[in-house]
């Protein structure tokens, strides 16, 4: 009788031996979608409550002012009034006139619009970025990360009401981010298109949206301008990351639009009148020290909000889902 050893027949493990051996990576990979579902459900519920509360927003003094001006002057009238006599914020005035043209219905629906528009834009942007990097796209983890980021944006700060529910503030401070996300998405879609008119339209839209943003929010102008300028330089063909100049051209058009909008804002009659009411004090060392102190206190406030650790957790979740 011949004796056959295990080495002669090769490895005789059964197919389910990997599952029985308890591979940690496999177990974590199977658990991640459920973890993402739990996290996404919690963050989504919080956002749903915030959007629902928008239906019960009561008008403040700024709302009453916008209501009667829109009723008596119309959309173009309130836009002209802002440019000539108020503060020069043409985009803010135009959006305010459109939003209040049907009474308080627009401001009450605005929170839901912000949640949906920003969430959808971030989700699609994550999908585009991961696919551009040739990485897998875990939809559940990406959705959970987006919902967590939105929940932190709207509720983790000290001014949640102004970030989501108060229309005069959300128009100037929250809506520009929505514009920026969708502008980047339009540029990516145009870059993938084989039609030249799509790229030309995207560049033109970047200039127009940049001009509108420049007359809406100075902080957004500073941040988006720095990011776009850095991206435009890195995307030059000489660095080998891109094959043509479309990305750099788009970034340049965006920055040019921001600059044009900012110039129109600062030179408007309304802005000049507003500055005349509050003359600037000469720059002193004590003033610089106060500005640095204010900047430090902002970061101290952010660092003291433990809720922002959720952004780190969402990033870890998305990273694990991509890498495993």
C-alpha positions in Angstrom: 0.0 0.0 0.0 1.4 3.3 -1.0 1.4 6.1 1.5 0.5 9.6 0.2 1.6 12.5 2.3 -0.1 15.9 2.5 2.8 17.5 0.8 2.3 15.2 -2.2 -1.2 16.3 -2.7 -0.7 20.0 -2.1 -2.6 22.2 0.3 -5.9 20.5 1.1 -7.6 23.5 2.8 -11.3 24.0 2.1 -12.6 27.2 0.5 -14.2 28.4 3.7 -11.0 28.0 5.8 -10.3 31.8 5.3 -13.6 32.6 6.9 -13.0 30.2 9.8 -9.5 31.5 10.4 -11.0 35.0 11.2 -9.1 37.3 8.8 -9.3 40.7 10.6 -9.2 42.7 7.3 -12.1 40.6 5.8 -14.2 41.0 9.0 -13.6 44.8 9.0 -14.4 45.0 5.3 -17.7 43.3 5.9 -18.5 45.5 8.9 -17.6 48.8 7.3 -20.9 49.2 5.3 -22.9 48.6 8.4 -20.8 51.1 10.4 -21.3 53.6 7.6 -25.0 52.9 7.6 -25.3 53.6 11.3 -23.2 56.8 11.2 -25.0 58.0 8.0 -28.4 57.4 9.6 -27.5 59.4 12.7 -26.1 62.3 10.7 -28.9 62.2 8.2 -31.5 62.3 10.9 -29.9 65.4 12.4 -29.9 67.1 9.0 -33.5 66.1 8.4 -34.5 67.7 11.6 -32.7 70.9 10.7 -34.3 71.1 7.3 -37.7 70.4 8.9 -37.2 73.2 11.4 -36.8 75.6 8.5 -40.5 75.3 7.9 -41.1 77.0 11.3 -38.7 79.9 10.8 -40.2 83.2 11.9 -39.2 86.5 10.2 -36.6 88.7 11.9 -36.0 92.4 11.3 -33.7 91.6 8.2 -36.4 89.3 6.8 -39.1 92.0 7.2 -36.8 94.5 5.5 -36.2 92.2 2.6 -39.9 91.3 2.3 -41.1 94.9 1.9 -38.3 95.9 -0.4 -38.9 93.0 -2.7 -42.6 93.7 -2.7 -42.3 97.4 -3.4 -39.1 97.5 -5.6 -39.0 94.1 -7.2 -35.9 91.9 -7.7 -34.1 94.5 -9.9 -35.1 97.3 -7.7 -33.7 95.8 -4.5 -30.5 94.9 -6.4 -30.1 98.5 -7.5 -30.8 99.7 -4.0 -28.1 97.4 -2.5 -25.5 98.6 -5.1 -26.2 102.3 -4.9 -27.1 102.9 -1.2 -26.6 99.9 1.0 -23.4 97.8 0.7 -22.7 97.0 -2.9 -23.4 93.3 -2.6 -25.2 92.8 -5.9 -25.3 89.0 -5.8 -26.7 89.1 -2.2 -29.4 91.5 -3.3 -30.4 89.5 -6.4 -30.6 86.3 -4.4 -32.5 88.0 -1.6 -35.0 89.4 -4.1 -35.6 86.0 -5.7 -35.8 84.3 -2.4 -38.4 86.6 -0.9 -40.4 87.1 -4.0 -43.0 84.7 -2.6 -43.0 85.8 0.9 -41.5 83.6 3.6 -41.8 80.4 1.5 -38.4 80.8 0.1 -36.5 81.3 3.4 -38.4 78.3 4.9 -37.4 76.0 2.1 -33.8 77.3 1.9 -32.4 75.0 4.7 -33.7 71.9 2.9 -32.2 73.1 -0.4 -28.8 73.8 1.2 -28.7 70.3 2.8 -29.6 68.5 -0.4 -27.6 70.7 -2.8 -24.4 70.6 -0.7 -24.7 66.9 0.2 -25.3 65.9 -3.4 -22.4 68.0 -4.6 -20.0 66.6 -2.1 -21.0 63.1 -2.8 -20.5 63.5 -6.5 -17.2 65.3 -5.9 -15.9 62.4 -3.8 -16.9 60.0 -6.5 -15.1 62.0 -9.1 -11.9 62.4 -7.0 -11.7 58.7 -6.1 -12.2 57.6 -9.7 -9.7 60.1 -10.9 -7.2 58.5 -8.5 -8.2 55.0 -9.8 -9.5 54.0 -6.4 -12.7 52.1 -5.6 -15.7 54.2 -4.7 -17.5 52.9 -1.5 -20.8 54.6 -1.9 -22.0 53.8 1.7 -18.8 55.1 3.3 -18.8 58.2 1.1 -22.4 59.0 1.8 -21.7 58.7 5.6 -18.7 60.9 5.4 -20.6 63.6 3.4 -23.5 63.5 5.9 -21.1 63.8 8.9 -19.3 66.8 7.3 -22.6 68.5 6.6 -23.8 67.9 10.1 -20.6 69.4 11.5 -20.8 72.4 9.2 -24.4 73.2 10.2 -24.5 72.2 13.9 -21.0 71.9 15.4 -20.3 75.6 15.4 -21.5 78.3 17.8 -23.9 79.9 15.2 -26.0 77.0 14.0 -29.0 79.2 13.4 -27.1 81.5 11.1 -25.4 78.7 9.2 -28.6 76.9 8.2 -31.8 78.6 9.2 -31.4 82.3 9.0 -31.6 83.2 5.3 -29.8 86.6 5.4 -26.7 84.8 6.8 -26.9 81.6 4.8 -27.0 83.6 1.5 -23.7 85.2 2.3 -21.9 82.5 4.2 -23.3 79.1 3.3 -24.5 79.4 -0.3 -21.1 80.3 -1.7 -19.8 76.9 -0.7 -22.6 75.3 -2.7 -21.7 77.4 -5.7 -18.0 76.4 -5.4 -18.7 72.7 -5.2 -21.0 72.6 -8.2 -18.6 74.9 -10.2 -15.8 72.4 -9.7 -18.1 69.5 -10.7 -19.0 71.3 -13.9 -15.3 71.8 -14.7 -14.6 68.1 -14.2 -17.5 67.0 -16.4 -16.4 69.5 -19.1 -12.8 68.2 -18.9 -14.1 64.7 -19.6 -16.3 65.8 -22.5 -15.0 65.6 -26.1 -16.9 68.7 -27.1 -14.9 71.9 -27.2 -18.0 74.0 -26.5 -18.4 72.2 -23.2 -15.0 73.3 -22.1 -15.5 76.9 -23.3 -18.8 77.0 -21.5 -17.2 75.7 -18.3 -14.6 78.4 -18.4 -17.2 81.1 -19.1 -19.4 79.8 -16.2 -16.3 79.9 -13.9 -15.8 83.5 -14.7 -19.4 84.4 -14.2 -19.8 82.4 -11.0 -16.5 83.8 -9.7 -17.7 87.3 -10.3 -21.0 86.5 -8.5 -19.1 85.0 -5.5 -16.8 88.1 -5.4 -19.8 90.3 -4.7 -21.2 87.9 -2.1 -18.6 86.9 0.5 -15.1 88.2 1.1 -13.9 85.2 3.2 -15.0 82.8 0.4 -13.2 84.9 -2.1 -10.0 84.6 -0.1 -10.1 80.9 0.5 -11.4 79.8 -2.9 -9.0 82.1 -4.6 -6.0 80.6 -2.8 -7.1 77.1 -3.5 -7.9 77.8 -7.2 -4.5 79.6 -7.7 -2.6 76.8 -6.1 -4.5 74.2 -8.2 -4.0 76.2 -11.4 -0.2 76.3 -10.9 0.0 72.5 -10.0 -2.1 71.6 -13.1 0.2 73.3 -15.6 1.2 70.8 -18.2 4.9 71.3 -17.5 4.5 69.4 -14.2 3.1 66.4 -15.9 -0.2 66.1 -14.1 -2.3 67.2 -17.0 -2.1 66.9 -20.7 -3.5 70.3 -21.6 -4.2 73.8 -20.1 -7.9 73.4 -19.5 -7.6 73.0 -15.7 -5.2 75.9 -15.4 -7.4 78.0 -17.7 -10.5 77.2 -15.6 -8.7 78.1 -12.4 -7.5 81.4 -13.9 -11.0 82.2 -15.1 -12.4 81.6 -11.6 -9.7 83.8 -10.0 -10.3 86.5 -12.5 -14.0 86.4 -11.8 -13.4 86.7 -8.1 -11.1 89.7 -8.6 -13.7 91.4 -10.9 -16.5 90.8 -8.4 -14.4 92.1 -5.5 -13.5 95.2 -7.4 -17.1 95.9 -8.3 -18.0 95.4 -4.7 -15.4 97.6 -3.1 -15.9 100.4 -5.7 -19.7 100.5 -5.6 -21.4 103.6 -4.3 -23.1 101.6 -1.6 -19.8 100.2 -0.3 -18.2 103.6 -0.4 -21.1 105.1 1.6 -20.8 102.2 4.1 -17.1 102.8 4.6 -17.7 106.5 5.1 -20.0 105.8 8.1 -17.2 103.8 9.8 -13.8 105.3 8.9 -10.9 103.0 9.1 -8.4 103.5 11.9 -4.7 103.7 11.0 -2.8 100.4 11.2 -1.0 100.1 14.5 0.9 97.3 16.3 -1.8 97.1 18.9 -4.4 96.6 16.1 -2.3 93.8 14.5 -2.0 92.2 17.9 -5.7 92.3 18.4 -6.3 90.8 14.9 -3.8 87.9 15.8 -5.6 87.4 19.1 -8.9 87.2 17.4 -7.5 84.7 14.9 -6.1 82.6 17.8 -9.4 82.7 19.6 -11.2 81.4 16.5 -8.9 78.4 16.4 -9.2 77.9 20.1 -13.0 77.8 19.8 -12.8 75.3 16.9 -10.2 73.2 18.8 -12.5 73.1 21.9 -15.4 71.7 19.9 -14.9 68.0 20.3 -17.7 67.4 17.7 -15.1 68.2 15.0 -13.4 64.9 15.8 -16.3 63.5 13.8 -14.6 64.8 10.6 -11.5 62.9 11.4 -13.6 59.7 12.1 -15.4 60.2 8.8 -12.1 60.5 7.0 -10.8 57.3 8.6 -13.9 55.5 7.7 -13.7 56.5 4.1 -10.0 55.7 3.9 -10.5 52.2 5.3 -13.4 51.6 2.9 -11.2 52.6 0.0 -8.0 50.7 1.1 -9.5 47.4 2.3 
